[in-house]
Amino acid sequence: MASLADRVRDHGRIAAGLLFNLLVSICIVFLNKWIYVHHGFPNMSLTLVHFVVTWLGLYICQKLDIFAPKSLPPSKLLLLALSFCGFVVFTNLSLQTNTIGTYQLAKAMTTPVIIAIQTLWYQKSFSTRIQLTLIPITLGVILNSYYDVKFNFLGMVFAALGVLVTSLYQVWVGAKQHELQVNSMQLLYYQAPMSSAMLLVAVPCFEPVLGEGGIFGPWSVSALLMVLLSGVIAFMVNLSIYWIIGNTSPVTYNMFGHFKFCITLFGGCVLFKDPLSVNQGLGILCTLCGILAYTHFKLSEQEGSKSKLAQRP
């Protein structure tokens, strides 16, 4: 039986892990926005740096026996690696062209889109109350976008594409993990270098490589350090998510996500002076209520399913 000291130590570790994830998750949003606003570093090149640093970080992790790599056929990961590129690039483009509030709120549309994809293409059914929570989520996003003083049509296109590709990626990740019997780190270990190779080919087609504004252009030391720091923090976000889910549960991580959602919105207003009207505030509140209701109903349904399984002879 665990002693009181052991339990306190475990709770302290979990609290430290959650706090670390909070800091790096918020930091990556604000740092990337800062790089776009103050340095103008190209989007796809920044994503490429993230992927390379993530793969190097995972390589070190497997050498330290933090996880065991599993041999996977590259042909089965091509579409997943491509969608991984798309979701990060479009999400970063949304952050670059929108206010942090609009960027963060648009991401909430991932839940309705995932439900639509799973219903239409995977014949998965959802309860009426789960479906009803999509109304306030969607309504809140529309309200915020309509009353956004800094409304940017191109930004909303990037946000919509980001939501669509992110939703497809999340659905496919779940399917691939089940199909290949791997965890998220084992999957990412193979995805990251494949996605890096894809972006390595794509970057010269869409962004300058040399000269002003290119990845190998005359950047200041501070800009390069911030880009490298952004890559390291992006890896830490992935690693801390894995650690939290492994040491607590997906439920804890999702509930903690709501807190990060609010902090990020507040930080956007303070750090980047993003204007926020009363109607936008109502939209944010509406979406947050929808997300909380969705999480509550989803968790209660999962608990009900577990209870039924436990009662079976």
N, C-alpha and C positions, 0 to 999 in steps of 0.2 A: 504493500500500500504506500502510495506516494506521501511523503512527509509534507508538512505545511511549507517548509522552506523550498521544497522542490516545486510545489504548486505555485508559490509566489514567483519563483525563478521562471517557470514556464509562462505565467501570465505576463511577467515583465518582458520576456523575449517576444511574445506575440504583440504586446503594446508597442515595443520598439520597432518591430517589423511593419506594423500598420502605420506608425508615424513616419518611418522611412519611406514607405510607398506613397504616403500623402505628400511628403516633401518633393520627391522626385517626379511624381505625376503632375503636380502643379508647376514645378520648376521647368519641365520640358515644354509645356504650353507657352509659358511666359518667355522662356529663353529663345524658343524658335520664333515667336512673334518679334522679339527684340532684334534677332538676327535679320529678319525680313525688313523690319521698319528702319533700323539704323545702319545696316550694312548692305542690304540688298543682295544677299548671297542667293544664288540660283536654287530653286526649289528641288528639282530632280537630283542635282549634285549633292544637296544636303541629305536627301533620302538615301543616296548611294553611300555616303559617309556613315549614316546610321546602320545600314545593312552590313557593311564591312566590319564596323566596330562590334556589332551584335554577334556576327559569326566568329570573330577573333575571341570575344568574351566567352562564347559557348565552347569554343575549342579549349580554352584554358580551364573552363569548368569541368569538361569531360576528362581532361588530364588530371584534375584534382579529385576525380571520382565523385563529383557532385551528381552526375547522372551518367548512365551507360548508353553510348550511341548504338543505334540499331541499323543494320544495313537495309536500305529501302531502294526500290527500283525508281530511278529518276523519271521514267515515263509516267509514273502514277502521280508525280508531284508537279509536273509542268504547269497545269492549269492553276493549281494552288499557288505556285510561286509567282505566276503572272498576276493573279488577283491580289496577292500580297503587295506587289509593286503598285498596282492600281489604287488600292485602298489607302496606302501611306501617302502616295503622291497627291491624290485628290484631296485627302484630308488636310495635308499640309498646304495645298493651294487654297483651300477654304479658309484656313487660319490666316494665310497671307493676305487674302483679299476681303475678308469680313472682320467685323468687330469680334472680340473674344466671346461676347454674349451670344451673338448669332451663330458663331462657329460651334460653341458648346451645345446650344439648344438644337441645332440641326442634327447633331450626333444622336440626340434622343429619338430621332425618327428611325434609327436602326431597328428598334424593337418592332414597330408596326410593319416595316418592310420584311424583316425575318419571318414574322407570322404570315405575311402574304405569300412569301416564297414557299414556306413549308406547307401552307394550305393548298396552293395551286399546283406545285410540282412534286411534293412529297406526300400528298394526301393525308397530312397530319391535321387532326381536329383540335380546336381550342374551345373552351367553355364560353358561354355567352358573357359572363362577367369579365373574363380576360379580354374578349373582343371589345367590350364597352370601354375599358380603360384606354383604348387607342384613341377615343374621341377627344378627351382632354389633352392628351399628348400632342396630337396633330393640331388641334385648335390653338394650343399655346404657341406652337412653332409658327403657325400662320400669323397669329396676332403680333408676335415679336418681329417677324419679317416685315409685316405691313407697316408697322409704326417705327421701324428702325430708321433713324435720321441718316445714318451712313449706308443706307440700302445700296447694294451693289449687285446688278443683275448677273454679271459674270461670276461673282462670288457665290451667288445662289446656285448657279449651274454647277460650279465645282463642288459645292456642298451636297447637291442632289446626287451627283456622280459618286462622290465619296460615300454617301449613305448606301447607295445601291451596291457598289463594289464591296464595301465593308460587310454588308449583310450577306452577300454571296460568299465572301471569304469565311465568315463565321459559320455559316451553314456547312460549307465544304470542309472546314477544319474538323468540325464535329464528326462528319461522315468519314473522313480520312483516318482520324484517330481510332475510330471504331473498326474500320476496314483493315488497317495496317497494325492494329494493336500497339500503338505507341502513345507516349504522353506528349504534352505540348513542347517540352524542351527538345525531345528527340526529333520531333517534326520540324521545329524551327532550325535545328542544327543543319538539316539538309535544305530547307527552304531558303535560308539567308544567303548562302553562296550562289544558289541558282538565281535568286532575285537580283543579287548584286551583278551577276554576269549579264542579265537581261537589261538592267539599267546602264551598265557599262556600254552596251551597244546603242541604247536609246538616247543617252545624254548628248552625244555629238550631233544628233539629228534635231534636237529641240533647244539646246542651250550652247552658248560658246564654251569652248574648252580652254583656249588660251586668250590672253589679252584682257581688256576691261570687262568685268562681269563674268569671266570664265572661272571654272573650278581651279585652274592653275594660273589665274590672273594675279595682278599685283595687290593682293590683299594685305591689310595691316596685320601685325602680329596679334593684336587683340581680337580681330575678326576670326583669324584661324584658330586661336585658342578657344573662342566661344563655340565655333563649329565642332571642334574636337570634343569639347565638354558636352555639347548637345548629343553627340554620338554615344558618349559614355553614359550619360543620364538615360538616353533611350534604352540602352542595354539594361541598366539598373531597374528601369520600370518593368521590363519583361521578366527579369529575374525575381523582383520582389512580388510580382503578381503570382508567379509560380510558387514562391515560398509561402505566401499567405494562404493560397488555396490548399497547398500540401499540409500546412500546419493548423489551419482552422477549417474552413469550408468555403465553397463557392458562395454560400449564403452570406457569410461574414463579409466577403469581398464585395458583393453586390450592394449590401447595405452601406458599407463604407464608401462605396462609389457615389452615393447620394450626397454625402458630406463633401466629397471632393468637388462635385458638381456645383454646389453652392459657393464654396471657397473660390473656385476658379472664376465664376461669374463676378463675384465681389472684387477679386483681384484685377480683373479686366477693367472695371470702372475706376479703380484707384490708380493702377500703374500706367494705363494707356489713355486715361480720361475718356473712356468710351461713354457717350451720352446714353442715358437710360430714362425713357419717359414712363409715365404712370401706366399707360397701356402696355408697354413692353414688360413692365414689372408684373402686370396681371397675366401676361402671356407666359412668363417664366414660372409664376406661381401655379398656373393652370397645368403646365407641362410637368412640373415637379409633383403635383398632386396625382397626376395620371401615372407617373413612374412609380411613386410610392404604392398606389393602389395595385398596379400590375405586380410589383414585387410581393406584396402581401398575399394576393390571391394565388400567385404562382407557387409561393412557398407553402401555403396551406394545402393546395392541391397535391404537392409533392409529399408532404407529411401524411396526407390521407392515403396516398398510394402505398407508402412504406408501411403504414399501419395495416392495410389490407393484406399485403404480402406477408407481414409478420404473423397475422392471424390464421393464415392458411395451414392446414395440417401437413 
